[in-house]
Amino acid sequence: MNTALSVGLVLSISSIALVGYSGWNMAHRVRTFNEANPPAQWHFERSYARDSFAHGRAVNIADVIDPASASATTEDNKPVPVNTVQITYAASPVDSATAVTKDKRTTLSIAPNAQPFPGASVLLRVNPPAVNAFKDLSVYEEWLAPLAFAPLKDGKLDPGASTGKGVRYAVVNRRGAEGYDAQTWGAVRVKDWTFDIIEFNPDGSLSARVVQFPDRRGRLPAEVYAREDLAKQGKPVPELPPVGPRLTQVEMLQERSWEWGAALFAVPKSQVSRYRYKVDAVDGTDDTPGMGWTLPAAGVGVLTLTLGVGLMLSSTVRRR
């Protein structure tokens, strides 16, 4: 047995053992991580109707002019475009279905043509649509989205969702970067986008929050800017949350939350891929380590196996 064949055989055998051992441990670690951190699965359905239902109560989304600019005009003497929507949530339930059955398939689609009446309401500053008072909300594509959603269990929608059980309703609205034109720099400064999330509660009330995706370092941009402003003013700058206090009302979107998934309905499709979970089975968490040493070990094993096989094959070459 020549030297190349001997070395190649030893490398191949040891590499197979290393790949097998590290692969088994990798699979075990991934399974442990997924059991401790189950991915939150949500089924979302979007509505473009201005009139709909949520928890059996009528909902209306109407274009309005901000009272502060109602009498203002643009440079060419045209009225200021719509820059606000009013969301009205009925005070009392009405007799309506919260799910729609079509072609023997039950979905969470919000039933249309409700007649709104006085109740809770909220004004949202929005990106001006191309057409004022359009018949539906398609003019707010990639900006504002009414959603019906429910959790998935084992990848399936709970049968009770057909009767409204477990179904929740919300509207998500994206704001461009503050102080910038939404169509130019406001569209480029992606990390500065914030989102209004309005949830319709079963008791007829509305819950409103402003949220934001974390930056690549896991920080909340709004809090970072607030501290930069303090530094410019020569004031003491506290630590970032959670160590330091919050200086803004903006909340950080949490991975695997329904709010994270809902916000994706209000961003341009070309930007969706940038919002990936940073906490996964590769890196793991403090409580559940990820793949750790098993990933590079398996990689080294594959490389040395390739080298070993190459040496064994080269040993069969004979010079004439």
Buried (B, 14 or more C-beta within 10 A) or exposed (E): EEEBBEBBBEBBEBBBEBBEBBBEBBEEBBEBBEEEBEEBBBBBBBBBBBBBBBBBBBBBBBBBBEEEEEEEEEEEEEEBBBBBBEBBBBBEEEEBBBBBEEEEEBBBBBBBEBEBEEBBEBEBEBBBBEEEEBEEBEBBBBBBBBBBBBBBEEEEBBEEBBEBEBBBBBBBBBBBBEEBEBEEEBBEBBBBBBBBBBBBBEEBEBEEBBBBBBBEEEBBBBBBBBBEEBEEEEEEBBEBBEEEEBBBEBBBBEBBEBBBBBBBBBBEEEEEEEBEEEBBBBEBEEEBBBBBEBBEBBEBBBEBBEBBBBBBEEBEEEEE
